[in-house]
Amino acid sequence: MSENKINILSEKFENEKTGEQVEGITIMIDGKLKNMLDIIIEKEGGYDNYTELIKDLVFTGINQFVEKYKG
């Protein structure tokens, strides 16, 4: 079994303004993921919490994906 596991919980919410159903996620920061994020926070600095770091990592990953598949 791989040690690279991540626990993500998913829940549906309703946007009060539009009535649209949106998905919310909760990422469990523990184990190897926590260790990796702690190293990034230590090396990079400028992060006060995991939320800020995860946000940056998600957007960086999306940008790399978009650049890779641009026409």
C-alpha positions as CSV (number, residue, x, y, z in Angstrom):
1,M,0.0,0.0,0.0
2,S,1.3,3.4,-0.9
3,E,2.2,5.9,1.8
4,N,1.1,8.8,-0.4
5,K,-2.5,9.0,0.8
6,I,-4.7,12.0,1.3
7,N,-8.1,12.1,3.0
8,I,-10.6,14.5,1.4
9,L,-14.2,14.9,2.5
10,S,-16.7,16.3,0.1
11,E,-20.0,18.0,0.9
12,K,-22.6,19.8,-1.2
13,F,-23.7,23.4,-0.4
14,E,-26.2,25.8,-1.9
15,N,-25.0,29.2,-3.1
16,E,-27.5,31.5,-1.3
17,K,-27.4,34.1,-4.1
18,T,-27.8,31.8,-7.2
19,G,-29.3,28.6,-5.7
20,E,-26.5,26.7,-7.5
21,Q,-25.2,23.5,-5.8
22,V,-21.5,23.8,-5.1
23,E,-19.0,21.3,-3.8
24,G,-17.0,22.0,-0.7
25,I,-14.0,19.9,0.3
26,T,-12.1,19.3,3.5
27,I,-8.5,18.1,3.3
28,M,-7.2,16.3,6.3
29,I,-3.6,17.6,6.9
30,D,-1.9,14.7,8.6
31,G,0.8,12.0,8.2
32,K,3.1,12.3,5.2
33,L,1.1,15.2,3.7
34,K,1.6,17.2,6.9
35,N,5.3,16.4,7.0
36,M,5.7,17.6,3.4
37,L,3.7,20.8,4.0
38,D,5.8,21.5,7.1
39,I,9.0,21.3,5.0
40,I,7.6,23.6,2.4
41,I,6.5,26.1,5.1
42,E,9.9,25.9,6.7
43,K,11.8,26.4,3.4
44,E,9.6,28.9,1.8
45,G,8.5,31.0,4.7
46,G,5.6,33.5,4.4
47,Y,2.9,31.0,5.2
48,D,1.0,31.3,8.5
49,N,-1.1,28.2,8.0
50,Y,-1.8,25.2,5.8
51,T,-4.8,26.9,4.1
52,E,-2.6,29.6,2.5
53,L,-0.1,27.0,1.3
54,I,-2.7,24.6,-0.1
55,K,-4.4,27.5,-2.0
56,D,-1.0,28.4,-3.6
57,L,-0.2,24.8,-4.4
58,V,-3.6,24.3,-6.0
59,F,-3.4,27.4,-8.2
60,T,0.2,26.6,-9.1
61,G,-0.8,23.1,-10.2
62,I,-3.8,24.4,-12.2
63,N,-1.6,27.0,-13.9
64,Q,1.0,24.3,-14.9
65,F,-1.8,22.1,-16.2
66,V,-3.3,24.9,-18.3
67,E,0.2,25.8,-19.7
68,K,0.8,22.2,-20.6
69,Y,-2.4,21.8,-22.5
70,K,-2.7,25.3,-24.1
71,G,-3.4,25.0,-27.8
